[in-house]
Amino acid sequence: MKTDDLIQKLSGDLKPVVPMPSPLRMTVFFSSIGLALIGMSFIFMSSRRDLMAQLSNPKFLFELTTSFVLAVTALVLSTFLSRPGRVTEIQKLQKLTVAFLIFVFGYDIVRVAQLSQNEIPIGLSLSGIECFLVVFGYSIMLAAAVLNWLRRGASVNPKLSGLVIGTASVALGNVTITFFCGIDNGLHIFLWHFAFPMLAAVSCSAIASRFLLRW
Amino acid sequence: MNIRQKTQTQGLDHSDDEIELSSLMKASLNGDADGYRRLLQKVKLLMVPFVANSLSKFGLSSAGGQDDVVQEILLGIHLKRATFDVDQYFLPWMYAIARYKTIDYLRRNKVRFQSVSIDDVFDEIEANQLPEFDSELDLESLCEKLSTKQRDLLLLVKVEGLSISEASEKTGYSISDVKVTVHRAIKDLKKQLKENGHEN
């Protein structure tokens, strides 16, 4: 087909198009899905026994907030990545997301460094797989929902979009598990709530995005 | 400072393209088929040299291949036109799609990128075609600090090019009110630019 014929064909039956919602609205939408999934988790799992006491603990709230902020920042970035040509915003958000990610990892590593020799085996215990499965399962569900929605967009870097969506999902998964896991051992939290789920979910999301976000 | 002044200040002559394509795209999103056809024709004219340059940099220069990529870019623009934000520039959006589709074509043709950085090549090609939209001089972000009334009237008069009386009719404000508001908005913008270190 000649290019001019294609132009005639494309413009021949043109209908008005509803523009994609703004990145802010999309972020609010994705965050709401994430929060709804957290809410649903309470139906299937019992919360940690000291949850009410922890909710007034500034350290607990700080950890929840940092994970949530990382998730929201990554979600904003993923929405901008689905719109071509937003280079300036993407560069700024990329730096911000990486900064939050380093902060969260750094904070966890400091907590690990403060552990005594006796506490390390608790953190390494394979019983942590349960927490890993919760975070990973949550992340996969949220990432699938976000990826499916962002297929309507036009990501010019699908792999990066996948990495970012995976990061956001694990960060919210980390928020979720905090309500249910009563183990406050720093190594347990670092490995089973964050590092292992991050490796697994981000890899899956990056691979899936290469197929789902191609256009 | 409107888009025309901004790009001319930077020694670039893309303001006409940007203004025309942006307005055609806005009309197209509302279903204007004639405007859309003109838009795609214009995009085609911009894309032919872009694609030819891109492919020749990687040793691919068949006319058939160039046509294929141009058509894929036009299809990409058509299928993903909902991702165009009417408050943003058209050209960066279009070139981002063009770059993506061209790289996709190169990958499918198994072009190896080890010896050259693909980003450097496209940056060089686009630098010759695309105006640099300096974020520090971004009109939208500067306008964010203005009041809604100031921003709306300034955009009507200085970007869309309406006369004071047309803007007055459109918004319902009196002619003198429009004049004073636009004048104050420009004054505020100048103040912001000075604060950001853009003395001239």
Interface residues (C-beta under 8 A of the other chain):
Chain A: M1 K2 T3 L6 I7 Q8 L10 S11 G12 D13 L14 K15 P16 V17 V18 P19 M20 S22 S82 R83 P84 G85 R86 V87 T88 R152 G153 A154 V156 W215
Chain B: S28 L29 N30 G31 D32 A33 D34 Y36 R37 L40 Q41 K44 D67 V70 Q71 L74 L75 G76 H78 L79 K80 R81 A82 T83 F84 D85 V86 Q88 Y89 P92 W93 M94 Y95 A96 I97 R99 Y100 F133 S135 D138
